[in-house]
């Protein structure tokens, strides 16, 4: 019967780089971001624990912008102000 209630431990080690990121976030007093990093490094989905809007705000504030993300916003071919023509 005790086997039915036993909890399986997931053996996953956290890399030194992940620990440095978590400690860095704590030193910068970004405690919410440190929690997100801890959840990620433990193999959990942060969206199961925090609201979607909060998670997105934290990501925008703390994750570096990639080149493809930056090109999307600065692309001259993407003109949002031009009127659409319907045929």
N, C-alpha and C positions, 0 to 999 in steps of 0.2 A: 504494500500500500504506500509506503514511503517513496517508492520509485515513481509513483504517479505524480507526486507533488514536488519531485526534485526539479531544480532549475538548471537548465543547460547553460554552461558558461561558453561564451564565444571567445576563443583564444585569438585575439588580434593585438598585435603590438603596434604602438604608436611610434612613428619614426622620430628621429631627433629633430628634423626640420619642422614637423608638425608641432612638437613641443615648444620649439623656439617661437613659432608663430603665435601659439597660445600665450606663452609668457610675455611676448612682445605686446600683444593686445592688452593684457592685464597691466603691464607697466605704463601703457598709454591711457589707462583708465577706460578702456573700451570693453567693459565687462560683458555686454550683450554679445558683442562680436566674438569674444573669447568663448562664450557658451556655444555659439554656432560652430566655431572651429572644433571645440571638444566633441560636440555631437557628430560632426562629420568624421572626425578622426576615429571615433568609436564605431563607425559604420551605421549610424542612425540618420534618418532623414529629419533635418531640423524643422520641416514644415509640419511634422506630427506633434511638435511641441510648442511652436510659436506661430502667431498669425502670419498669413501670406504677405500682407502689406508691410509688417514689421520686418520680415525676412528680406523682402526686396529692398527696403530702405537701407537695411544694414549692408546688404551686398553692394548697393550703389555707392555707399559712403566708404566702404573698406576694401573692395576688390579693385585691383588696377584695371583700367580700361584697356582692352585689347585693340590691336590695330584695325581689325575688321569692324569692331563696334564704332571706332572713331571715324572710319571711312563712311559708315552708314549715315552718320549725322552731318558730315561735311561734304558729301558728294554733290558736285554742281549739277549732275544730271537729274537729280531728284528735286524737282521744283514743285513744292506743295502749294504755291500760290497761283499756279496757272489754272485757268478755268477748264473744266472737263467738257468735252463735246460728245453729245450722244447722237448716234445716227438712227 
